[in-house]
Structures are given as C-alpha cells and as structure tokens.
Amino acid sequence: MLPESIKISKTAEDHLRQLKAKTKLDKNEVARLAIARSIEEKYDHINAELPSDGDRYPKSILLGDYAELYELLIADLHNKDHHQDDVTIELLNHLENGLGGLRTAKNLSDLLTRVVA
C-alpha cells in the first residue's frame, strides 16, 4: 500500500517543472504519463533508496483516482507484496525512468508521441 504522501527526488521535480513549462500540463499529469510509460516498458529498477531531497506530494494529487491501479500494476510487474516501502520505491523508480524518456520533449505533441511510441 502506498503512503498518503510521496516524496520525489529533486531531479524528478526539476524534470516535472521543465515539462510543465513546455507542455502546459500539470506536474501531476506529466508524472502519471511518465509512470505509465515506464510500467508499459516493464522497467526494472536499479535504485533501492527513497529520495530525501525533493518535494512531497499527496498520493491523491500525484496519482489521482488511479493510485490503487498504479500500485497493483507495480506490485504485479515486480512480483512484490503490497509492502509500502517496496511499492513506493518501485513507483519512484518508474517516475524517474519515465521522466528520463520524456524530459527532452519540446512540446505537448512531442511528449505524447513519446508516451504512445
């Protein structure tokens, strides 16, 4: 189960801010697209630590009405129980990975092309 608030890395926060400026999407919308892109790629994480240098978001804002779906997809993809720290680390790794593939998008159309591709 995911915690009620999730702290992201400063790097992820910077990428979200840049993509918000380029696409006019809210940071939480960009985050959801990045996470979904990474899950679809079946990304397997490397980093096993929770970030301590970024902003904290309420789960309801970061993931919206689909928080439980993200949690289930991540737990299933990584064969994890629903232990809070494991799923949170996996979620944050998917956010970082997804943003890595989206961060150079020039505009909304370019971002969406990268999500759908």
C-alpha positions as a printed NumPy array, in Angstrom:
array([[  0.   ,   0.   ,   0.   ],
       [  1.337,   3.418,  -0.931],
       [  1.703,   6.068,   1.776],
       [ -0.653,   9.051,   1.792],
       [  2.187,  11.338,   0.691],
       [  5.139,  10.555,  -1.55 ],
       [  8.439,  12.424,  -1.655],
       [ 10.083,  12.578,  -5.073],
       [ 13.692,  13.406,  -5.925],
       [ 14.895,  16.909,  -6.734],
       [ 15.854,  15.659, -10.196],
       [ 12.322,  14.38 , -10.831],
       [ 10.883,  17.637,  -9.505],
       [ 13.118,  19.636, -11.872],
       [ 12.081,  17.494, -14.866],
       [  8.399,  17.851, -13.956],
       [  8.768,  21.621, -13.688],
       [ 10.515,  21.822, -17.091],
       [  7.945,  19.588, -18.792],
       [  5.101,  21.573, -17.263],
       [  6.528,  24.741, -18.817],
       [  6.963,  23.094, -22.232],
       [  3.642,  21.227, -22.399],
       [  1.306,  23.297, -20.197],
       [  0.264,  20.068, -18.419],
       [  0.199,  19.996, -14.632],
       [  3.159,  18.295, -12.974],
       [  0.924,  15.509, -11.681],
       [ -0.344,  14.803, -15.222],
       [  3.211,  14.583, -16.524],
       [  4.139,  12.315, -13.6  ],
       [  1.265,   9.938, -14.368],
       [  2.27 ,   9.747, -18.041],
       [  5.903,   9.088, -17.075],
       [  4.944,   6.324, -14.642],
       [  2.585,   4.704, -17.139],
       [  5.261,   4.822, -19.865],
       [  7.79 ,   3.149, -17.604],
       [  5.356,   0.457, -16.448],
       [  4.472,  -0.261, -20.076],
       [  8.203,  -0.698, -20.808],
       [  8.388,  -3.157, -17.884],
       [ 11.305,  -1.17 , -16.476],
       [ 13.188,  -2.966, -13.716],
       [ 14.604,  -0.553, -11.157],
       [ 18.203,  -0.118, -10.067],
       [ 17.948,   2.418,  -7.236],
       [ 16.611,   0.985,  -3.982],
       [ 16.54 ,   4.127,  -1.842],
       [ 13.807,   6.624,  -1.176],
       [ 14.732,  10.196,  -2.18 ],
       [ 15.097,  12.813,   0.504],
       [ 15.749,  15.974,  -1.494],
       [ 12.566,  16.704,  -3.462],
       [  9.026,  17.846,  -2.841],
       [  6.339,  15.78 ,  -1.14 ],
       [  3.026,  15.184,  -2.935],
       [ -0.202,  13.777,  -1.566],
       [ -0.876,  10.418,  -3.215],
       [ -4.275,  11.704,  -4.339],
       [ -2.628,  14.572,  -6.246],
       [  0.347,  12.684,  -7.691],
       [ -1.627,   9.631,  -8.843],
       [ -5.228,  10.804,  -8.795],
       [ -8.085,   8.324,  -8.862],
       [ -5.773,   5.638, -10.223],
       [ -3.407,   5.3  ,  -7.247],
       [ -4.612,   1.795,  -6.481],
       [ -4.243,   0.765, -10.129],
       [ -0.641,   2.035, -10.252],
       [  0.072,   0.169,  -7.03 ],
       [ -1.379,  -3.099,  -8.358],
       [  0.425,  -2.815, -11.701],
       [  3.758,  -2.17 , -10.   ],
       [  3.297,  -4.959,  -7.458],
       [  2.349,  -7.382, -10.239],
       [  5.172,  -6.311, -12.568],
       [  7.81 ,  -6.723,  -9.875],
       [  6.239,  -9.698,  -8.083],
       [  6.063,  -7.683,  -4.876],
       [  3.723,  -7.912,  -1.964],
       [  1.99 ,  -4.662,  -1.249],
       [  4.607,  -3.592,   1.301],
       [  4.587,   0.201,   1.462],
       [  8.324,   0.837,   1.064],
       [  8.776,  -1.67 ,  -1.79 ],
       [  5.912,  -0.316,  -3.854],
       [  6.911,   3.296,  -3.122],
       [ 10.498,   2.667,  -4.248],
       [  9.271,   0.945,  -7.406],
       [  6.845,   3.801,  -8.12 ],
       [  9.596,   6.393,  -7.727],
       [ 11.92 ,   4.402,  -9.969],
       [  9.194,   4.265, -12.621],
       [  8.723,   8.028, -12.28 ],
       [ 12.476,   8.646, -12.747],
       [ 12.707,   6.222, -15.676],
       [  9.622,   7.615, -17.392],
       [ 10.795,  11.19 , -16.976],
       [ 14.153,  10.201, -18.429],
       [ 12.4  ,   9.287, -21.66 ],
       [ 10.162,  12.349, -21.688],
       [ 12.41 ,  15.131, -20.389],
       [ 13.651,  16.256, -23.797],
       [ 10.149,  16.689, -25.227],
       [  9.792,  20.09 , -26.844],
       [  6.018,  20.448, -26.542],
       [  2.81 ,  18.551, -25.746],
       [  2.639,  16.815, -29.111],
       [  6.244,  15.637, -28.787],
       [  5.6  ,  14.4  , -25.229],
       [  2.511,  12.45 , -26.264],
       [  4.382,  10.888, -29.18 ],
       [  6.975,   9.6  , -26.706],
       [  4.293,   8.195, -24.399],
       [  2.418,   6.382, -27.154],
       [  5.524,   5.154, -29.037]])
